[in-house]
């Protein structure tokens, strides 16, 4: 029974994660971009970039989990470029997504402080607008 479970996990689970993750991330991205009220929020800009990074990490990690048990090779083993690029993308996409989530928290904090406080310091910081969210996201990339 353990061997059958290993076969199922090696064949079905990585592809299912890629399939459902891609569908879910696509729905999230389209919701963030096509909804007029969400499109004006700086947090949704950051989340759009998080969705892109999450999709990248989904593919790289799960393709290896599928190809090695079934075909006996890792995707990175094709050539030196694929080894370096895909290994870099595995870690970069996860770290970039984490930094973007931290910037969402900073942006939300500054937004709340600038609307509830009479202190002008928070209003002068380069956050809380969609333009600044795009700039910060591109800087993080």
C-alpha positions in Angstrom: 0.0 0.0 0.0 2.9 2.3 0.7 4.3 1.7 -2.9 0.9 2.6 -4.4 0.7 5.8 -2.3 4.2 6.8 -3.5 3.1 6.2 -7.1 0.0 8.3 -6.6 2.0 11.1 -4.9 4.7 11.1 -7.6 2.2 11.1 -10.5 -0.8 13.0 -9.5 -0.1 15.4 -6.7 2.6 17.6 -8.4 0.5 18.0 -11.5 -2.7 18.6 -9.5 -0.9 21.3 -7.4 0.4 23.0 -10.6 -3.1 22.8 -12.3 -5.2 24.0 -9.4 -2.5 26.6 -8.3 -2.4 28.0 -11.8 -6.2 28.3 -12.0 -6.4 29.8 -8.5 -3.6 32.3 -9.1 -5.1 33.3 -12.5 -8.5 33.9 -10.9 -6.8 36.0 -8.2 -4.7 38.0 -10.7 -7.7 38.7 -12.9 -9.8 39.7 -9.9 -7.2 42.1 -8.7 -6.7 43.7 -12.1 -10.3 43.8 -13.5 -12.2 44.9 -10.4 -12.4 48.7 -10.5 -12.5 49.1 -6.7 -9.7 46.7 -6.0 -7.6 48.1 -8.8 -7.3 51.4 -6.9 -5.9 49.8 -3.7 -2.1 49.7 -3.3 -2.3 46.3 -1.5 -3.8 44.7 -4.6 -0.9 45.8 -6.7 1.5 44.1 -4.2 -0.8 41.0 -4.2 -0.7 40.9 -8.0 3.0 40.6 -7.9 2.8 38.0 -5.1 0.5 35.9 -7.4 3.1 36.0 -10.2 5.9 34.9 -7.8 3.8 32.2 -6.3 3.0 30.8 -9.8 6.7 30.7 -10.6 7.6 28.9 -7.5 4.7 26.5 -8.1 6.0 25.4 -11.4 9.7 25.0 -10.6 9.3 23.0 -7.3 6.5 20.7 -8.6 8.0 19.9 -12.0 11.0 18.4 -10.2 8.7 16.4 -8.0 7.0 15.0 -11.1 9.9 14.4 -13.5 12.4 12.7 -11.1 10.2 9.8 -10.0 8.6 9.3 -13.4 11.5 9.9 -15.8 14.6 9.8 -13.6 15.8 13.4 -14.1 15.5 16.8 -12.7 14.5 19.8 -14.8 17.7 21.6 -13.9 19.8 18.8 -15.3 19.4 19.7 -19.0 22.3 22.2 -19.2 24.2 24.6 -17.1 21.9 27.5 -17.9 18.8 25.7 -16.8 20.6 24.5 -13.7 21.5 28.0 -12.6 18.4 29.8 -13.7 15.8 27.4 -12.3 17.7 26.9 -9.1 17.8 30.7 -8.7 14.1 31.0 -9.6 13.2 28.4 -7.0 14.6 30.5 -4.1 14.1 34.0 -5.6 10.4 33.6 -6.2 9.7 32.5 -2.6 11.9 35.2 -1.1 10.5 37.9 -3.4 7.0 36.9 -2.5 7.8 37.1 1.2 9.3 40.6 0.8 6.2 41.7 -1.1 4.0 40.5 1.7 6.1 42.5 4.2 5.6 45.6 2.1 1.9 45.0 2.1 2.0 45.1 5.9 4.1 48.3 5.9 1.8 49.9 3.3 -1.3 49.1 5.3 0.2 50.4 8.5 1.2 53.7 6.9 -2.2 54.0 5.3 -4.0 53.5 8.6 -1.6 55.9 10.4 -1.9 58.6 7.8 -5.7 58.6 7.8 -6.2 58.3 11.6 -3.3 60.5 12.8 -2.9 64.3 12.5 0.8 63.7 12.2 2.0 64.8 8.8 5.0 62.5 8.9 3.0 59.4 7.7 1.4 61.4 4.8 4.8 62.3 3.4 6.1 58.7 3.1 6.2 57.1 -0.3 3.4 54.6 0.2 -0.4 54.2 0.0 -0.8 54.9 -3.7 -0.9 52.5 -6.6 1.9 54.3 -8.3 4.2 53.9 -5.3 3.1 50.2 -5.0 4.2 49.6 -8.6 7.5 51.4 -8.0 8.2 49.4 -4.8 7.2 46.1 -6.4 9.6 46.8 -9.4 12.4 47.7 -7.0 11.9 44.5 -5.1 12.0 42.6 -8.4 
